[in-house]
Amino acid sequence: MTRLALALLLVTLIHQGCFHFQVEAGDGFIRTRGVHFLLNGSPYYANGFNAYWLMYTASDPSQRPKVSAAFREAASHGLTVARTWAFSDGGYRPLQYSPGSYNEQMFKGLDFVIAEARSYGIKLILSFANNYDSFGGKQQYVSWARSRGQYLSSDDDFFRHPVVKGYFKNHIKTVLYRYNSFTGIHYKDDPTIMAWELMNEPRCTSDPSGRTIQAWIAEMASFVKTIDRNHLLEAGLEGFYGPSTPQRNSLNPGLKIGTDFIANNRIPGIDFATVHAYPDQWLSSSNDQNQLSFLNNWLDTHIQDAQRHSSKTDSYCRIWKILERPWFQHIPERPIVQYRVLQDILIS
């Protein structure tokens, strides 16, 4: 049986009205009203899993049964959302060979993923890029620009340099306008997709003020919405607090990564926020009890802020994934913490 790393996507929503969706009830798109996700006019409760490998695996037709099996198992357990990559930049079996040059075999793999998810009644959250080097990441975009004569001092110039931002916008546009070879539907018009994610865990450590990431999210969110107002959009943040809430900064796990949970998620066009939690990585030198205490506090604080700040949406990704890591499997409090996580999110 395929092991699914669950990522709880049960959400608390805060309505934001700067963009008006062009869809009507009954069309199958997820949208928001007040503090709820809606599907065809009824409340929608999202719970799902992360599976970054779906497109990569499906790009080989002989391996597609593995993708089908994952969706089948997920659906049998009542899961409704899968989060996966819509990128693979440079390197071995890329989606994007170089800026604007695409691998049709890989794109057909993503076509299959979307079509198969649809057949099992599973919605998708598709991410446009990675902060990290895996599957290319922001460093690949910077490398492409350097190879074409641009001077960039660090990988964080991904968020600043106009040439690199142009490459990224072109990728977004290419994905949104992609015509699915299985369904005959452009991605931007496909209700199988619940939401787009700008980047997996964006970080800009060269600017801890948060201004660089703030400007980048605002620019990219506006760009996405000029093409696609049917789908929800989120930034892919981990949930670190920043300058807009200095009283919260002590809750961060000793990292200054240039993001601001409150300010970033108030940007027009960002429809819901994400919260990730990796206490075993962020507090690797701490014992289990301290890591669990951090996790509880991290959850409580973000739930409180979701309820307090009424200008943007809030969501939880990857909390449950932490509870399946080896360090967590052997601690006596495991069932109690699992229950606590579920309870916190359900009552939020």
Secondary structure, DSSP 8 states (H G I E B T S, - for coil): -----EE---EE-----SS-----TTS--EEEETTEEEETTEE----EEE-TTHHHHHTSGGGHHHHHHHHHHHHHTT--EEEEES--BSSSS-SEEETTEE-HHHHHHHHHHHHHHHHTT-EEEEE--BSSSTTSHHHHHHHHHHHTT---SSGGGGGT-HHHHHHHHHHHHHHHT-B-TTT--BGGG-TTEEEEES-BS---TT-TTSHHHHHHHHHHHHHHHHH--SSEEE--------TT-GGGGGGS-S---S--HHHHTTSTT---------HHHHTTTS-HHHHHHHHHHHHHHHHHHHHH-TTS-EE--SHHHHTTSHHHHTSTTHHHHHHHHHHHHHH-
